[in-house]
């Protein structure tokens, strides 16, 4: 909980220190109210984390079911869930790692972020986004391979 509170307070400080941003009292009050709410209701934070974890698990399942291309390896780096790779550099930022091996010496990778903004989308929209990103990645790799 301390980490979440620190992140929220950092957002307030960043907002106050941003010279390009016109800070409205309303914005600051709203962010501080969220912090106070979390501090007064620590159980709510646990519920949010559980809901997020369940959503991430559903995303993994939906993406696995939607993938038809076997040439692109898909590995999940999601904090709080089992990851499918031991090389995740997870700093509480979930992502999907795509790997395409051109030959035994050349491997290309791409990360698909599953940040806060992405997670606000519906599961179906997010799954479509991830599948589209995988298809685009594969097409780019095929273009490079074919010259």
Secondary structure as the mmCIF struct_conf table of DSSP 4:
data_model
#
loop_
_struct_conf.conf_type_id
_struct_conf.id
_struct_conf.beg_label_comp_id
_struct_conf.beg_label_asym_id
_struct_conf.beg_label_seq_id
_struct_conf.end_label_comp_id
_struct_conf.end_label_asym_id
_struct_conf.end_label_seq_id
HELX_RH_AL_P HELX_RH_AL_P1 UNK A 2 UNK A 17
TURN_TY1_P TURN_TY1_P1 UNK A 19 UNK A 20
BEND BEND1 UNK A 21 UNK A 21
HELX_RH_AL_P HELX_RH_AL_P2 UNK A 25 UNK A 40
HELX_RH_AL_P HELX_RH_AL_P3 UNK A 42 UNK A 66
BEND BEND2 UNK A 70 UNK A 71
STRN STRN1 UNK A 72 UNK A 77
TURN_TY1_P TURN_TY1_P2 UNK A 79 UNK A 80
BEND BEND3 UNK A 81 UNK A 81
BEND BEND4 UNK A 84 UNK A 84
TURN_TY1_P TURN_TY1_P3 UNK A 86 UNK A 87
BEND BEND5 UNK A 91 UNK A 92
STRN STRN2 UNK A 95 UNK A 101
BEND BEND6 UNK A 102 UNK A 105
STRN STRN3 UNK A 107 UNK A 113
HELX_RH_AL_P HELX_RH_AL_P4 UNK A 116 UNK A 119
TURN_TY1_P TURN_TY1_P4 UNK A 120 UNK A 120
BEND BEND7 UNK A 121 UNK A 121
HELX_RH_AL_P HELX_RH_AL_P5 UNK A 123 UNK A 146
#
